[in-house]
Amino acid sequence: MMAVAPWFFIDEAGRPTRPGPFLVPIHREVPQTKAIARASLEALFAGPTDGEQDGIPGISTTIPDGVEVLGLTISEGIAVVDLSSEFEGTDDSPVVAQRMAQVVFTLTSIPHVNEVLFHQDGKAIPAQIGDGQLVTRPVLKADYLEFAAAITVETPVYGGSSDDPMRVLGFAAVFEATFQYTLTDGDGLIIAEGTSMTTNGAGWGGFDFTIDYDVDTEQLGALIVFAYSAEDGSQIDVREYPIYLTP
């Protein structure tokens, strides 16, 4: 088996300027294959499990049942994906933008894929991006940041596992490029905490840092990220990622 990480929506409340739900990569195991992109899309189209949908917070998808991958090619960093007619359906444009965001985040999380072009039933279709525009160019994650949390962890993935030390990668838009993290063990006790920074203090920037931790047995812990409000010092943009910690 091998791991892939399709992106679903996590039904967490944000704040007035970024209310949620937010995109998050969810751990999935699929049969070993060299066709990682197709396997990732098929895991995405299979949707969240019943337990994930009923959990707190719940995991959801905007992609309708029955969508099939009719074709998928990758060349020079661009994935051209051909989907069946169920994909767009008759839904309004905001929902179509959300489901396109799920596809784009899923595919561009794969090495060597930077952008996506959409086809449907063999014909090119415009992409609905996060601000409501229709574009015919290849689209990328930056076109759908409206659906991302202010602090978005890409690695390790939600429900996945981590080595020690834990490498944490993602992107964020936080005041003065600074945010905090806390790592808890299976008993909910804090085993590591600290501060990290993004590459941009005036907008979206990436982050890449490591956390040293020590546990005796594999256990389900949690990586919690948050920022302090510039207005009153309260914790804002709090996100919690369940992660299996390994000795």
Secondary structure, 3 states (H helix, E strand, C coil): CEEECCEEEECCCCECCECCCEEEEECEEECCCCCHHHHHHHHHHHCCCHHHHHCCCCEECCCCCCCCEEEEEEECCEEEEEECCCCCCCCCHHHHHHHHHHHHHHHHCCCCCCEEEEEECCEECCEECCCCCEECCCECHHHHHHHCCCEEEEECCECCEECCCEEEEEEECCHHHEEEEEEECCCCCEEEEEEEECCCCCCCEEEEEEECCCCCCCEEEEEEEEEECCCCCCEEEEEEEEEEECC
